[in-house]
């Protein structure tokens, strides 16, 4: 019995945005600034990382459109190489994704901890409680079905984008005071500083590659996967995306 695809283009678009614009963007800019040491390296790292991520996003869009199958990376690597290689790659992704989920949950818990926990839990224990609870709640939501997960994701990403817009408008306040540098800049050479900056940059931009895991769940995947990935293309400066001619 085959499972009918349930996700439309809007659902996948929200997933793409949530994967790319995660909690990392709220924490990594300061890390990049410390590693960069000067303004030119800082902005250069974000621009270069954005261009590389753009190429990656369009590549995965093409893969997902040409081979829309449930199983994602395992199916792709099994088809291209060998199931043994796909098995190893899949376990690497399981471990790395688990680490990414933990990192994002920890960042998020530090932001919301002061608003939902009492003063006695403004410590590592409170951080652990929020982190474990948030992961457990989202785990249960995923068990309720992919459509329920997509709807929850859409609500959360709309809220997140609203918060980002609110933060951006803060610079127009008349009493805005620039934050002074509180940490010493990286003292190494420019190439090393640029490379270290890219670590946090790629962590922030990453996530679009997970879209091929939804190949079997997308309605009309060949058309909707490339179009759903378009938001990251627009955000990185690509005005138009043309489908390949067959």
Steps between C-alpha positions, in 0.01 A plus 500: 500500500661824388483811714351802324706822514349753742724807491438782254739769381416737785570230759842424351580871463438549872720200574781640283481838671498340844797279414711790375381775735528312826608605847859526381449842342429644846832381641757450223549864381684586819714187464584590140588855605742373765670258261514750213666780690399772252199613301627391156563140602169493686288604201722309257438178689124549491498585128732214401311256721174619347625438146622151587170426675312627196684252278429225750131588523455492121693171480276333757196648329607327180568172679164510674317583178668225298486230770202569730503193724426429865827425673695808403875466522490120535303455179715748308833350605369146448397591149824683415757284680427203728262423792801452731617856433143625541478320835816668630393842372162456663655431841727802467189710432315349796783596735556846349128580492466397864786735589339783299165449672670511840694817411191680369294394802768628737514836321124533507476406867742778596273751325168394652624390843475848660133529394354164606708378794529639854820661627602178675528324164701764317792259478620190316220292648239731354674487162493120505132493597397726210728323252373150580137612520507683167659204319251260661198715405612529138567124495140434605369743238695313233338178615159651429574505127691695241209734427469597867877554511483723192220712647689542827812589305315764301369668815842500663683638197246782457554591866878479456499721189285753684757512782785548251316789333434651842871479586595659167266794558672569833784678317257778402430594861618851585666391824693214338850462646757291308643211698871532564741213442546305823720217375848518354508435124670192363875562483592247228555568129219600265468161328466319832252758627297466180496121528397503865224747421360270233443222756227701674377645168439158345334381821260791464429453128480120515179298498382522140657160428237331718229576244579188297380294797146615419503386137238231551275728707474793257212537258642536147856484636675565168351847481446589864842414647695752284232765549490443876876549525469832314466708823865434590597588144319832525649573841849444362445728201367273227214674324385216278528120496441317173416133487720285275362412162445134431 
